[in-house]
Amino acid sequence: MATPSFFIDTNIFLELEFQDSRWEACRDFMEKVETGDISASTSDFVLYSAILEIESKSGKKESAVKIATFLGAISSLNGLSIIRPTYKEMINAAEKMSERRLDFDDSYVVSSMKAAKIDKLVSFDKHYNKVDEIVRVEPMEIVAGL
C-alpha cells in the first residue's frame, strides 16, 4: 500500500454509522478507500473513540452487534492502515494542547498524524482549521477532486 495521504477522523466513521446528514459523502469517500483508490490511515485511538460513541448511542443488546459490524466494515477497507500512536505522541499531544488550541483528543490526532507524516485530515470538525500543522479536508472535496 502507498504511503497514506489522508488521516480519517472519528466523525467520518460516525457519520456513516448513524447515517447523519453528510453520510452519503462519507460513503462515497470510504468506497474509494475500500477499493484502495484512496490511501488513508487512522489510529486505533480514533476507532476506539468511534466504538465508545456507538456503544453509548446503542441499546445494551445491540451495541455488541453494532461494534462487531463496524469493525468488520473497517477491516474491509483495503486502502486503510491503522496506526498505533506511541507514548511519545501522547506526551506531544499533551504538551501542544494550548499551542494548538485543541482538547487532548484532537491534539492526539494531530500528533499521530505528524508522527505518521500525514498532513491532510479528513474531518468535519472546523476547529482543526486553526492548526497550522495540518490541512482539514472534507470527504466531498476529495471525491470531487478525483
MOPE-V486677 format. One record per residue. N is the residue number from 1. RES is the residue in one small letter. PSI is psi in radians with two decimals (* if undefined). OMEGA is omega in radians with two decimals (none if undefined). D_LAST is the distance of its C-alpha to the last C-alpha in whole Angstrom. Layout:
{{N	RES	PSI	OMEGA	D_LAST} {N	RES	PSI	OMEGA	D_LAST}}
//
This chain:
{{1	m	2.47	3.11	18} {2	a	2.83	3.07	17} {3	t	2.27	-3.12	18} {4	p	2.39	3.12	16} {5	s	-0.17	-3.13	14} {6	f	2.62	3.00	14} {7	f	2.27	-3.06	17} {8	i	2.21	-3.13	17} {9	d	2.83	-3.09	20} {10	t	-0.74	-3.02	23} {11	n	-0.41	3.10	22} {12	i	-0.79	3.10	19} {13	f	-0.68	-3.11	21} {14	l	-0.61	3.06	23} {15	e	-0.78	3.13	21} {16	l	-0.83	-3.06	21} {17	e	-0.75	-3.06	24} {18	f	0.08	-3.12	26} {19	q	0.93	3.08	24} {20	d	-3.02	-2.95	24} {21	s	-0.48	-3.09	22} {22	r	0.36	-3.04	19} {23	w	-0.55	-3.11	19} {24	e	-0.67	3.06	16} {25	a	-0.67	3.09	13} {26	c	-0.72	3.11	15} {27	r	-0.80	-3.14	15} {28	d	-0.74	3.10	11} {29	f	-0.85	-3.08	10} {30	m	-0.47	3.04	13} {31	e	-0.64	3.10	13} {32	k	-0.59	3.07	10} {33	v	-0.71	-3.13	12} {34	e	-0.74	-3.12	15} {35	t	-0.23	-3.10	14} {36	g	0.06	3.08	13} {37	d	-0.48	3.05	9} {38	i	2.30	3.08	9} {39	s	2.16	-3.09	13} {40	a	2.94	3.12	15} {41	s	2.75	2.95	18} {42	t	3.10	-3.13	21} {43	s	2.81	3.06	25} {44	d	-0.52	3.09	27} {45	f	-0.76	3.10	29} {46	v	-0.79	3.13	26} {47	l	-0.72	3.11	26} {48	y	-0.71	3.10	30} {49	s	-0.73	3.11	29} {50	a	-0.73	3.13	27} {51	i	-0.73	3.11	30} {52	l	-0.68	3.13	33} {53	e	-0.73	3.09	31} {54	i	-0.78	-3.14	31} {55	e	-0.73	-3.09	34} {56	s	-0.48	-3.12	36} {57	k	-0.05	-3.12	34} {58	s	2.70	3.03	35} {59	g	2.80	-3.12	39} {60	k	-0.74	-3.09	41} {61	k	-0.57	-3.08	41} {62	e	-0.34	-3.00	37} {63	s	-0.70	-3.14	36} {64	a	-0.73	3.13	36} {65	v	-0.77	-3.13	34} {66	k	-0.71	3.13	31} {67	i	-0.76	3.12	31} {68	a	-0.71	3.12	31} {69	t	-0.76	3.11	29} {70	f	-0.87	-3.12	26} {71	l	-0.61	3.06	27} {72	g	-0.73	3.11	27} {73	a	-0.71	3.13	23} {74	i	-0.74	-3.09	22} {75	s	-0.29	3.14	24} {76	s	-0.04	-3.09	21} {77	l	1.66	-3.06	18} {78	n	-0.51	-3.11	18} {79	g	0.15	-3.07	15} {80	l	2.28	2.98	18} {81	s	2.53	3.13	20} {82	i	2.13	3.11	23} {83	i	2.70	3.10	25} {84	r	1.77	-3.14	29} {85	p	2.62	-3.14	30} {86	t	3.00	3.06	33} {87	y	-0.57	3.11	36} {88	k	-0.74	3.11	35} {89	e	-0.59	3.11	32} {90	m	-0.78	3.10	34} {91	i	-0.79	3.12	37} {92	n	-0.73	3.13	34} {93	a	-0.78	-3.14	33} {94	a	-0.75	-3.11	36} {95	e	-0.53	-3.06	37} {96	k	0.03	-3.09	34} {97	m	-0.91	-3.07	34} {98	s	-0.66	3.10	36} {99	e	-0.73	-3.14	34} {100	r	-0.25	-3.09	31} {101	r	0.80	3.13	32} {102	l	2.74	3.00	31} {103	d	3.04	-3.05	33} {104	f	-0.81	-3.10	33} {105	d	-0.84	-3.09	30} {106	d	-0.62	3.06	28} {107	s	-0.60	3.09	29} {108	y	-0.65	3.06	29} {109	v	-0.82	-3.12	25} {110	v	-0.76	3.11	25} {111	s	-0.69	3.11	28} {112	s	-0.74	3.12	26} {113	m	-0.83	-3.11	23} {114	k	-0.73	3.13	25} {115	a	-0.57	3.13	27} {116	a	0.03	-3.13	23} {117	k	0.75	3.07	22} {118	i	2.30	-3.11	19} {119	d	-0.01	3.14	18} {120	k	2.14	-3.14	16} {121	l	2.16	3.06	17} {122	v	1.91	-3.04	15} {123	s	2.68	3.00	18} {124	f	-0.11	-3.09	19} {125	d	1.85	-3.06	22} {126	k	-0.30	3.13	23} {127	h	-0.31	3.05	26} {128	y	-0.30	-3.14	23} {129	n	-0.42	-3.12	23} {130	k	-0.01	-3.13	26} {131	v	1.97	-3.08	26} {132	d	-0.38	-3.04	25} {133	e	-0.32	-3.05	24} {134	i	2.93	3.04	21} {135	v	2.19	3.10	18} {136	r	2.30	3.08	17} {137	v	2.67	3.11	14} {138	e	2.67	-3.06	13} {139	p	-0.71	-3.10	11} {140	m	-0.51	3.09	10} {141	e	-0.70	-3.11	9} {142	i	-0.84	-3.11	7} {143	v	-0.71	3.14	5} {144	a	-0.52	-3.11	6} {145	g	-0.08	-3.12	4} {146	l	*	none	0}}
//
